[in-house]
Amino acid sequence: MLLPKNSKLLQLRSSQRSWSLLCQKQPQRYLQQQPTPPKRPFNHRELLCPRVQSVSFVVRGLHPEPWTVGMFYSMYAYLSHLPRLHALGLAVFAYVVYYLIQVVKRPIIACADGPFKQYLTKQMPTLEHKYWPTFWCVESRAQTVLASLLRSQSLPRVNYRREILSLKDGGEVALDWMEEGCKEHAPCVLILPGLTGESQAEYIKCLVFAAQQVGMRVVVFNNRGLGGIELKTPRLYCAANCEDLCEVVQHVSSKLPRNCKLGATGISMGGLILGNYLARKSDEARLHLSAAKIISVPWDVHKGSASIEKPVINNLLGRHLAGSLCRTLRNHMEIYREIYQDSDIDIQRILQCKTIKEFDALFTAKQFGYAHVNDYYSDATLHNKLDHISVPLLCLSAADDPFQPLDAIPIKAANQCTHVAIIITARGGHIGFLEGMWPSTKDQYMCRMFTEYFSKALFDEDGEFQHASNQMQQRYLAKQPMELLEQKLM
């Protein structure tokens, strides 16, 4: 077949013959002396029609055929541009393997074998599945911050019905009710916010909307001085004091229709207040509450305080919360300035606190009569009080919570308690628990577990939860004489 003189195929064959002759005559000298041409932009077309003339690799003692030269060049041209893609691919592959092995796991259930654990595994499908944190946001601090940002930007303001409750000592707290769309005998959940949280906090609104979707009414307990309420007495609140909560629970219970069940949930420090109430006022709590739940609670306040002061990111989060405490105090300076004017409490120094522990040492502990901040923290700590709780209590904690190290979660104690179950996820941060490729604020792991538990426990259409609760109480009462005997022997 005759080809035109200017044919590319003819030129290619000619170049291949020249290359073969040169390699046969002077393979070593010719191949080793060829300068390496500068790299050119990668052209995928050259994989199909390679430029044999620019081969730069050294072939020692070989006499390549033209087709082998083209093949080697094609491989070289491909591999020379592979490292970047190869490194990226390896990184993605390694992260996927890490995510599937170390991040995605079924939650651990720390609870004594018995009615409560059996009920949870049967009635809460979320516990039977793995928790899939947001693929690109698995780090604890990232989960904590991003969850707050997403909820604050996407959740609208809630229109509550506000009720001002006057307390026995003359103080006042605000109770914000959400009953829109609820039936007359719909159950109610009392929510306790965190350190400086109130009813419009993003994590509170998340739970409120979740409860509304399943037909439950909600009331949010705003601590003294929060939620836009002025202080009537020179007293704020602390994690170890549950006097205000006692009055709130009694009041809310009296306001509900007859046969309407009441539950309670506390988040972070709100969980400490609720947990101490359940442990110290066990009989009273069982009289008013059918079920309880706490989320991201700092079980051991000593270890939690040390964890939040670790550099660098934990410390920044702690400083942010300390600043919120200082702002809360600053909003009520008039009443405190008059009282502490001639005392040893330096208000101006307190307003400059950089850590939560410093604020508690200078203000909270002294206000509630503790000699030292460590005495206050020991009194507020919850991990050693679980065996006194007689209301079914479900707890949600993350193993990577920056406010509470894993070794402080009372897993061993929970495994011996009849009324307490701690759900521990491998990831989730502090009040984070984001999931999905792009996390939704409407259906989150924390909210889904909240509605699954309370909708089953409080509606209890088949009476199964009440039956399990009665069995738990029988086992709890049977354990009390043995524990009293052990204490006397010690």
C-alpha positions as semicolon CSV with decimal commas, in nm:
position;residue;x (nm);y (nm);z (nm)
1;M;0,000;0,000;0,000
2;L;0,145;0,332;-0,108
3;L;0,127;0,620;0,138
4;P;0,157;0,993;0,065
5;K;0,493;1,146;0,148
6;N;0,342;1,373;0,409
7;S;0,151;1,090;0,576
8;K;0,190;1,081;0,955
9;L;0,197;0,702;0,948
10;L;0,487;0,708;0,698
11;Q;0,673;0,955;0,919
12;L;0,617;0,737;1,222
13;R;0,751;0,424;1,044
14;S;1,054;0,618;0,927
15;S;1,131;0,740;1,275
16;Q;1,095;0,389;1,412
17;R;1,345;0,248;1,155
18;S;1,594;0,522;1,239
19;W;1,561;0,445;1,607
20;S;1,614;0,072;1,552
21;L;1,929;0,127;1,341
22;L;2,077;0,364;1,596
23;C;2,012;0,123;1,878
24;Q;2,177;-0,164;1,685
25;K;2,490;0,036;1,600
26;Q;2,554;0,233;1,918
27;P;2,301;0,131;2,183
28;Q;2,501;0,228;2,490
29;R;2,650;0,556;2,376
30;Y;2,344;0,684;2,198
31;L;2,088;0,600;2,462
32;Q;2,292;0,725;2,757
33;Q;2,392;1,055;2,602
34;Q;2,044;1,165;2,508
35;P;1,949;1,469;2,714
36;T;1,628;1,449;2,908
37;P;1,375;1,682;2,747
38;P;1,170;1,912;2,967
39;K;0,839;1,777;3,085
40;R;0,543;1,876;2,875
41;P;0,178;1,896;2,974
42;F;0,020;1,555;2,976
43;N;-0,171;1,477;2,657
44;H;-0,401;1,176;2,665
45;R;-0,385;1,146;2,287
46;E;-0,020;1,044;2,312
47;L;-0,126;0,725;2,486
48;L;-0,278;0,618;2,155
49;C;-0,011;0,768;1,926
50;P;0,311;0,811;2,126
51;R;0,595;1,037;2,018
52;V;0,878;0,785;1,999
53;Q;1,140;1,045;1,915
54;S;1,143;1,195;2,266
55;V;1,200;0,882;2,471
56;S;1,429;0,973;2,763
57;F;1,470;0,653;2,966
58;V;1,794;0,451;2,943
59;V;1,788;0,102;2,801
60;R;2,113;-0,080;2,879
61;G;2,221;-0,355;2,637
62;L;1,879;-0,397;2,478
63;H;1,774;-0,367;2,116
64;P;1,406;-0,274;2,143
65;E;1,160;-0,329;1,868
66;P;0,965;-0,021;1,762
67;W;0,640;-0,140;1,919
68;T;0,811;-0,201;2,253
69;V;0,952;0,150;2,249
70;G;0,605;0,289;2,197
71;M;0,467;0,073;2,475
72;F;0,738;0,176;2,721
73;Y;0,689;0,540;2,637
74;S;0,318;0,510;2,683
75;M;0,373;0,361;3,029
76;Y;0,628;0,628;3,116
77;A;0,404;0,908;2,999
78;Y;0,120;0,767;3,209
79;L;0,325;0,694;3,521
80;S;0,504;1,030;3,513
81;H;0,171;1,197;3,576
82;L;0,037;0,936;3,817
83;P;0,200;1,028;4,152
84;R;-0,032;1,317;4,231
85;L;-0,343;1,118;4,149
86;H;-0,192;0,813;4,311
87;A;-0,121;0,998;4,636
88;L;-0,468;1,147;4,639
89;G;-0,625;0,810;4,571
90;L;-0,423;0,643;4,843
91;A;-0,520;0,916;5,090
92;V;-0,889;0,882;5,008
93;F;-0,870;0,504;5,028
94;A;-0,687;0,516;5,361
95;Y;-0,943;0,760;5,505
96;V;-1,234;0,545;5,388
97;V;-1,078;0,240;5,555
98;Y;-1,015;0,442;5,873
99;Y;-1,372;0,576;5,868
100;L;-1,528;0,233;5,825
101;I;-1,310;0,062;6,086
102;Q;-1,246;0,326;6,353
103;V;-1,536;0,571;6,317
104;V;-1,849;0,381;6,215
105;K;-1,948;0,159;6,507
106;R;-2,253;0,041;6,692
107;P;-2,307;0,224;7,020
108;I;-2,217;0,054;7,344
109;I;-2,502;-0,004;7,591
110;A;-2,383;0,006;7,953
111;C;-2,672;-0,128;8,158
112;A;-2,740;-0,420;8,389
113;D;-2,900;-0,720;8,224
114;G;-3,267;-0,698;8,302
115;P;-3,598;-0,532;8,210
116;F;-3,457;-0,191;8,115
117;K;-3,188;-0,320;7,881
118;Q;-3,429;-0,567;7,722
119;Y;-3,683;-0,292;7,667
120;L;-3,430;-0,056;7,506
121;T;-3,289;-0,314;7,265
122;K;-3,641;-0,411;7,161
123;Q;-3,808;-0,070;7,134
124;M;-3,525;0,154;7,011
125;P;-3,410;0,054;6,660
126;T;-3,141;0,324;6,659
127;L;-2,941;0,121;6,911
128;E;-2,932;-0,177;6,676
129;H;-2,763;0,016;6,396
130;K;-2,420;0,171;6,357
131;Y;-2,376;0,542;6,408
132;W;-2,244;0,700;6,086
133;P;-2,093;1,040;6,173
134;T;-2,068;1,301;5,900
135;F;-1,798;1,165;5,668
136;W;-1,598;1,487;5,646
137;C;-1,652;1,594;6,009
138;V;-1,564;1,319;6,256
139;E;-1,326;1,504;6,490
140;S;-1,483;1,578;6,829
141;R;-1,426;1,955;6,841
142;A;-1,533;1,989;6,477
143;Q;-1,856;1,802;6,553
144;T;-1,918;2,023;6,855
145;V;-1,867;2,354;6,675
146;L;-2,024;2,260;6,341
147;A;-2,338;2,121;6,505
148;S;-2,387;2,448;6,690
149;L;-2,334;2,654;6,375
150;L;-2,565;2,445;6,156
151;R;-2,847;2,446;6,409
152;S;-2,819;2,816;6,483
153;Q;-2,830;2,903;6,112
154;S;-3,108;2,669;6,004
155;L;-3,351;2,640;6,295
156;P;-3,608;2,921;6,325
157;R;-3,700;3,094;6,646
158;V;-3,956;2,904;6,855
159;N;-4,272;3,084;6,963
160;Y;-4,319;2,967;7,320
161;R;-4,586;3,050;7,572
162;R;-4,394;3,197;7,865
163;E;-4,485;3,142;8,226
164;I;-4,305;3,313;8,515
165;L;-4,278;3,090;8,821
166;S;-4,216;3,254;9,158
167;L;-4,001;3,042;9,387
168;K;-4,017;3,004;9,764
169;D;-3,718;3,230;9,832
170;G;-3,858;3,512;9,618
171;G;-3,665;3,427;9,302
172;E;-3,818;3,380;8,959
173;V;-3,759;3,145;8,668
174;A;-3,910;3,137;8,321
175;L;-4,091;2,829;8,189
176;D;-4,137;2,831;7,812
177;W;-4,416;2,603;7,688
178;M;-4,459;2,460;7,339
179;E;-4,798;2,288;7,302
180;E;-4,888;2,371;6,944
181;G;-5,058;2,080;6,769
182;C;-5,063;1,862;7,081
183;K;-5,364;1,666;7,199
184;E;-5,514;1,731;7,540
185;H;-5,354;1,431;7,709
186;A;-5,028;1,441;7,515
187;P;-4,726;1,366;7,736
188;C;-4,482;1,640;7,831
189;V;-4,104;1,661;7,842
190;L;-3,928;1,909;8,071
191;I;-3,597;2,024;7,917
192;L;-3,303;2,163;8,116
193;P;-3,048;2,357;7,906
194;G;-2,673;2,362;7,957
195;L;-2,433;2,598;8,135
196;T;-2,565;2,930;8,001
197;G;-2,829;2,793;7,766
198;E;-3,191;2,899;7,745
199;S;-3,501;2,808;7,546
200;Q;-3,375;2,963;7,218
201;A;-3,042;2,778;7,227
202;E;-2,987;2,585;6,905
203;Y;-2,963;2,240;7,068
204;I;-3,281;2,308;7,267
205;K;-3,476;2,408;6,955
206;C;-3,356;2,091;6,787
207;L;-3,517;1,880;7,060
208;V;-3,830;2,096;7,074
209;F;-3,901;2,054;6,702
210;A;-3,832;1,680;6,729
211;A;-4,080;1,646;7,016
212;Q;-4,338;1,850;6,827
213;Q;-4,320;1,613;6,530
214;V;-4,429;1,317;6,743
215;G;-4,703;1,509;6,924
216;M;-4,538;1,572;7,262
217;R;-4,566;1,899;7,450
218;V;-4,247;2,059;7,581
219;V;-4,159;2,299;7,859
220;V;-3,811;2,451;7,885
221;F;-3,679;2,544;8,229
222;N;-3,469;2,862;8,205
223;N;-3,242;2,896;8,507
224;R;-3,241;3,210;8,720
225;G;-3,110;3,512;8,534
226;L;-3,136;3,346;8,192
227;G;-3,388;3,374;7,912
228;G;-3,427;3,749;7,957
229;I;-3,543;3,727;8,320
230;E;-3,415;3,973;8,577
231;L;-3,283;3,841;8,906
232;K;-3,512;3,904;9,200
233;T;-3,263;3,767;9,452
234;P;-2,880;3,764;9,447
235;R;-2,856;3,400;9,347
236;L;-2,791;3,233;9,014
237;Y;-2,762;2,854;8,982
238;C;-2,512;2,569;9,009
239;A;-2,480;2,207;8,898
240;A;-2,504;2,066;9,251
241;N;-2,822;2,247;9,358
242;C;-3,159;2,103;9,255
243;E;-3,391;2,307;9,479
244;D;-3,527;2,512;9,190
245;L;-3,582;2,198;8,983
246;C;-3,784;2,041;9,264
247;E;-4,026;2,333;9,258
248;V;-4,039;2,337;8,878
249;V;-4,118;1,965;8,853
250;Q;-4,395;1,995;9,112
251;H;-4,543;2,297;8,935
252;V;-4,531;2,147;8,584
253;S;-4,680;1,822;8,709
254;S;-4,970;2,010;8,867
255;K;-5,036;2,202;8,543
256;L;-5,067;1,895;8,323
257;P;-5,400;1,720;8,262
258;R;-5,475;1,414;8,468
259;N;-5,309;1,092;8,346
260;C;-5,064;1,298;8,139
261;K;-4,714;1,157;8,182
262;L;-4,411;1,377;8,243
263;G;-4,053;1,312;8,139
264;A;-3,738;1,520;8,179
265;T;-3,416;1,563;7,986
266;G;-3,102;1,758;8,071
267;I;-2,821;1,861;7,840
268;S;-2,463;1,907;7,965
269;M;-2,486;2,093;8,298
270;G;-2,864;2,055;8,282
271;G;-2,795;1,682;8,291
272;L;-2,595;1,727;8,612
273;I;-2,881;1,913;8,777
274;L;-3,134;1,654;8,663
275;G;-2,910;1,364;8,764
276;N;-2,855;1,504;9,112
277;Y;-3,230;1,556;9,148
278;L;-3,298;1,194;9,048
279;A;-3,037;1,065;9,293
280;R;-3,110;1,289;9,593
281;K;-3,488;1,310;9,556
282;S;-3,540;0,955;9,438
283;D;-3,890;0,898;9,580
284;E;-4,016;1,243;9,484
285;A;-3,876;1,211;9,133
286;R;-4,045;0,875;9,081
287;L;-4,374;1,026;9,194
288;H;-4,367;1,293;8,921
289;L;-4,147;1,158;8,640
290;S;-4,208;0,851;8,427
291;A;-3,877;0,863;8,238
292;A;-3,563;1,076;8,213
293;K;-3,276;1,129;7,973
294;I;-2,946;1,319;7,989
295;I;-2,721;1,414;7,697
296;S;-2,347;1,490;7,698
297;V;-2,329;1,519;8,074
298;P;-1,985;1,572;8,239
299;W;-2,005;1,271;8,470
300;D;-1,693;1,350;8,671
301;V;-1,672;1,728;8,701
302;H;-1,309;1,718;8,815
303;K;-1,196;1,532;8,504
304;G;-1,429;1,732;8,285
305;S;-1,281;2,058;8,410
306;A;-0,928;1,932;8,346
307;S;-1,024;1,815;7,997
308;I;-1,175;2,146;7,889
309;E;-0,858;2,331;7,991
310;K;-0,628;2,124;7,770
311;P;-0,457;2,319;7,491
312;V;-0,539;2,438;7,235
313;I;-0,888;2,390;7,098
314;N;-1,038;2,260;7,423
315;N;-0,904;2,566;7,600
316;L;-1,065;2,793;7,341
317;L;-1,401;2,625;7,393
318;G;-1,360;2,663;7,769
319;R;-1,276;3,031;7,734
320;H;-1,588;3,082;7,525
321;L;-1,806;2,928;7,797
322;A;-1,627;3,124;8,070
323;G;-1,700;3,441;7,874
324;S;-2,068;3,345;7,862
325;L;-2,071;3,305;8,240
326;C;-1,911;3,646;8,283
327;R;-2,168;3,805;8,053
328;T;-2,449;3,645;8,252
329;L;-2,310;3,794;8,572
330;R;-2,251;4,130;8,405
331;N;-2,619;4,145;8,304
332;H;-2,713;4,142;8,673
333;M;-2,439;4,364;8,813
334;E;-2,671;4,605;8,990
335;I;-2,802;4,353;9,241
336;Y;-2,459;4,196;9,301
337;R;-2,265;4,520;9,329
338;E;-2,473;4,630;9,628
339;I;-2,443;4,297;9,809
340;Y;-2,073;4,228;9,754
341;Q;-1,955;4,586;9,789
342;D;-1,807;4,527;10,136
343;S;-1,732;4,154;10,105
344;D;-1,420;3,964;10,002
345;I;-1,574;3,880;9,663
346;D;-1,413;4,092;9,391
347;I;-1,675;4,130;9,118
348;Q;-1,438;4,303;8,876
349;R;-1,188;4,020;8,903
350;I;-1,465;3,763;8,848
351;L;-1,569;3,938;8,528
352;Q;-1,217;3,884;8,392
353;C;-1,212;3,506;8,445
354;K;-1,070;3,305;8,155
355;T;-1,174;2,953;8,260
356;I;-1,487;2,794;8,401
357;K;-1,301;2,664;8,705
358;E;-1,167;3,010;8,783
359;F;-1,521;3,151;8,768
360;D;-1,654;2,872;8,987
361;A;-1,373;2,920;9,239
362;L;-1,425;3,296;9,270
363;F;-1,804;3,306;9,244
364;T;-2,018;2,991;9,216
365;A;-1,860;2,793;9,500
366;K;-1,867;3,091;9,739
367;Q;-2,225;3,182;9,647
368;F;-2,350;2,834;9,737
369;G;-2,144;2,800;10,056
370;Y;-1,860;2,572;9,946
371;A;-1,521;2,620;10,109
372;H;-1,335;2,531;9,791
373;V;-1,421;2,481;9,426
374;N;-1,316;2,115;9,453
375;D;-1,582;2,064;9,720
376;Y;-1,839;2,205;9,480
377;Y;-1,721;1,979;9,198
378;S;-1,728;1,672;9,423
379;D;-2,085;1,752;9,526
380;A;-2,194;1,806;9,164
381;T;-2,027;1,492;9,030
382;L;-2,276;1,231;8,916
383;H;-2,078;0,917;8,831
384;N;-2,088;0,785;9,190
385;K;-2,463;0,837;9,246
386;L;-2,620;0,611;8,984
387;D;-2,730;0,342;9,229
388;H;-2,963;0,593;9,402
389;I;-3,169;0,664;9,088
390;S;-3,510;0,495;9,066
391;V;-3,651;0,663;8,753
392;P;-3,562;0,496;8,419
393;L;-3,273;0,710;8,295
394;L;-3,125;0,689;7,945
395;C;-2,792;0,867;7,893
396;L;-2,621;0,956;7,565
397;S;-2,246;1,022;7,571
398;A;-1,973;1,030;7,307
399;A;-1,641;0,861;7,371
400;D;-1,462;1,164;7,223
401;D;-1,651;1,435;7,414
402;P;-1,396;1,715;7,473
403;F;-1,577;1,809;7,795
404;Q;-1,558;1,459;7,939
405;P;-1,286;1,195;7,881
406;L;-1,393;0,838;7,814
407;D;-1,238;0,703;8,134
408;A;-1,471;0,925;8,339
409;I;-1,790;0,767;8,201
410;P;-1,918;0,529;8,474
411;I;-1,954;0,221;8,255
412;K;-1,886;-0,025;8,537
413;A;-2,138;0,143;8,768
414;A;-2,403;0,153;8,496
415;N;-2,359;-0,219;8,431
416;Q;-2,480;-0,278;8,787
417;C;-2,773;-0,032;8,789
418;T;-3,133;-0,135;8,734
419;H;-3,260;0,206;8,620
420;V;-2,966;0,357;8,430
421;A;-2,847;0,287;8,076
422;I;-2,557;0,475;7,917
423;I;-2,536;0,478;7,537
424;I;-2,179;0,550;7,425
425;T;-2,103;0,634;7,063
426;A;-1,749;0,626;6,926
427;R;-1,785;0,982;6,792
428;G;-2,017;1,276;6,838
429;G;-1,831;1,542;7,037
430;H;-2,024;1,752;7,288
431;I;-2,392;1,783;7,190
432;G;-2,286;1,719;6,831
433;F;-2,386;1,377;6,696
434;L;-2,403;1,492;6,334
435;E;-2,456;1,223;6,072
436;G;-2,493;1,189;5,695
437;M;-2,289;1,336;5,412
438;W;-2,462;1,671;5,469
439;P;-2,617;1,668;5,817
440;S;-2,980;1,764;5,847
441;T;-3,100;1,968;6,142
442;K;-3,440;1,797;6,131
443;D;-3,333;1,435;6,174
444;Q;-3,020;1,399;6,382
445;Y;-2,894;1,109;6,588
446;M;-2,942;1,294;6,916
447;C;-3,298;1,400;6,830
448;R;-3,396;1,062;6,688
449;M;-3,287;0,885;7,006
450;F;-3,470;1,149;7,209
451;T;-3,802;1,094;7,029
452;E;-3,767;0,714;7,014
453;Y;-3,717;0,692;7,388
454;F;-3,978;0,938;7,508
455;S;-4,247;0,854;7,252
456;K;-4,229;0,487;7,357
457;A;-4,194;0,555;7,729
458;L;-4,449;0,834;7,770
459;F;-4,721;0,737;7,523
460;D;-4,674;0,369;7,618
461;E;-4,984;0,257;7,432
462;D;-4,921;-0,112;7,497
463;G;-4,816;-0,061;7,860
464;E;-4,485;-0,236;7,800
465;F;-4,272;0,046;7,943
466;Q;-4,481;0,063;8,259
467;H;-4,446;-0,312;8,300
468;A;-4,068;-0,289;8,258
469;S;-4,056;0,006;8,499
470;N;-4,240;-0,195;8,766
471;Q;-3,996;-0,482;8,725
472;M;-3,703;-0,241;8,754
473;Q;-3,847;-0,100;9,075
474;Q;-3,884;-0,446;9,227
475;R;-3,520;-0,523;9,154
476;Y;-3,417;-0,180;9,286
477;L;-3,601;-0,232;9,616
478;A;-3,455;-0,580;9,650
479;K;-3,102;-0,437;9,622
480;Q;-3,148;-0,169;9,888
481;P;-3,128;-0,394;10,200
482;M;-2,813;-0,559;10,065
483;E;-2,648;-0,222;10,002
484;L;-2,744;-0,095;10,349
485;L;-2,598;-0,410;10,501
486;E;-2,274;-0,367;10,307
487;Q;-2,247;-0,004;10,423
488;K;-2,292;-0,107;10,787
489;L;-2,028;-0,378;10,754
490;M;-1,784;-0,131;10,605
